[in-house]
Amino acid sequence: MSEKTMLSKFFNPAAGAICRSQAQERIPVEVKAASIDAQTSVKKPRKRRMFLKRDLAQSYFPSASGRSALQHLRRAIKGDPQLRGELSRAGYKVRTHYFTLRQARILDFYFG
């Protein structure tokens, strides 16, 4: 069978094949919606909101430069054992360059 006859059979219902629009009409709407939800829930990766340490430090210490603001933030975290404890429970490490959303909320609570 040539490619032309195969295509005409696929798109021409009179030739014995069902065209796409007729095949879609036969599928119940509930089944179609369920299959779409199942496909999208598997394919969507979970987004994690991350904040650059330097950006948060500059927002808490706006008059300082980027490097100086980081030093102020580090000293503030070291100086407050309760803040340091909460951040470490939230997964904070000294050498990371980003804060997670949870860690940023903890900092926001303390620095307001």
C-alpha positions as CSV (number, residue, x, y, z in Angstrom):
1,M,0.0,0.0,0.0
2,S,1.5,3.3,-0.9
3,E,1.8,6.2,1.5
4,K,-0.8,8.2,-0.3
5,T,-3.5,5.5,0.1
6,M,-2.5,5.0,3.7
7,L,-3.0,8.7,4.4
8,S,-6.3,8.9,2.5
9,K,-7.6,5.9,4.4
10,F,-6.6,7.5,7.7
11,F,-8.2,10.9,7.0
12,N,-11.2,9.6,4.9
13,P,-13.9,7.8,7.0
14,A,-15.6,6.5,3.8
15,A,-12.5,4.5,3.0
16,G,-13.0,2.4,6.2
17,A,-10.8,4.2,8.7
18,I,-11.9,6.5,11.5
19,C,-10.6,10.0,11.3
20,R,-9.2,11.7,14.4
21,S,-12.2,13.9,15.2
22,Q,-14.6,10.9,15.1
23,A,-12.3,8.9,17.4
24,Q,-12.1,11.7,19.9
25,E,-15.8,12.1,20.0
26,R,-16.2,8.4,21.1
27,I,-14.0,8.9,24.2
28,P,-16.0,9.8,27.3
29,V,-15.0,13.2,28.7
30,E,-14.3,11.8,32.2
31,V,-11.8,9.3,30.9
32,K,-10.1,11.9,28.8
33,A,-9.8,14.4,31.8
34,A,-8.5,11.6,34.1
35,S,-5.9,10.6,31.7
36,I,-4.8,14.2,31.2
37,D,-4.5,14.8,34.9
38,A,-2.5,11.6,35.4
39,Q,-0.1,12.6,32.6
40,T,0.4,16.2,33.9
41,S,0.9,15.2,37.5
42,V,3.7,12.8,36.6
43,K,5.5,15.2,34.2
44,K,5.4,18.4,36.4
45,P,8.5,18.6,38.5
46,R,8.1,20.3,41.9
47,K,9.6,23.7,41.9
48,R,11.7,24.8,44.8
49,R,12.0,28.4,45.5
50,M,15.6,29.4,46.3
51,F,17.0,32.7,47.3
52,L,20.5,33.9,46.8
53,K,22.2,34.6,50.1
54,R,23.6,37.9,48.8
55,D,20.2,39.1,47.7
56,L,18.6,38.4,51.1
57,A,21.6,39.9,53.0
58,Q,21.3,43.1,51.0
59,S,17.6,43.3,51.6
60,Y,18.2,43.1,55.4
61,F,21.3,45.4,55.3
62,P,20.5,47.8,52.4
63,S,23.2,50.4,53.3
64,A,26.0,47.7,53.1
65,S,27.7,46.5,49.9
66,G,27.1,42.8,48.8
67,R,30.1,41.4,50.6
68,S,29.7,43.5,53.7
69,A,26.0,42.6,53.9
70,L,26.9,38.9,53.8
71,Q,29.3,39.4,56.7
72,H,26.6,41.2,58.7
73,L,24.2,38.4,58.0
74,R,26.8,35.8,59.0
75,R,27.6,37.6,62.3
76,A,23.9,38.0,63.1
77,I,23.3,34.3,62.6
78,K,26.4,33.3,64.7
79,G,25.4,35.7,67.4
80,D,21.9,34.4,67.9
81,P,21.9,30.7,69.0
82,Q,18.1,30.4,68.7
83,L,18.2,31.6,65.1
84,R,21.2,29.4,64.3
85,G,19.4,26.4,65.8
86,E,16.2,27.0,63.8
87,L,18.2,27.5,60.5
88,S,20.2,24.3,61.1
89,R,17.0,22.3,61.7
90,A,15.8,23.8,58.4
91,G,18.9,22.4,56.6
92,Y,21.1,25.5,56.7
93,K,24.8,25.0,56.0
94,V,27.4,27.8,56.3
95,R,28.9,27.2,52.9
96,T,25.7,27.1,50.8
97,H,25.0,30.0,48.4
98,Y,21.2,29.8,48.6
99,F,18.5,29.9,51.2
100,T,15.4,27.7,50.8
101,L,11.9,29.2,51.2
102,R,11.7,27.8,54.7
103,Q,15.0,29.3,55.8
104,A,14.1,32.6,54.2
105,R,10.9,32.6,56.2
106,I,12.8,32.0,59.4
107,L,15.2,34.9,58.6
108,D,12.2,37.1,57.8
109,F,10.7,36.2,61.2
110,Y,13.8,37.2,63.0
111,F,14.8,40.3,61.0
112,G,11.3,41.3,60.0
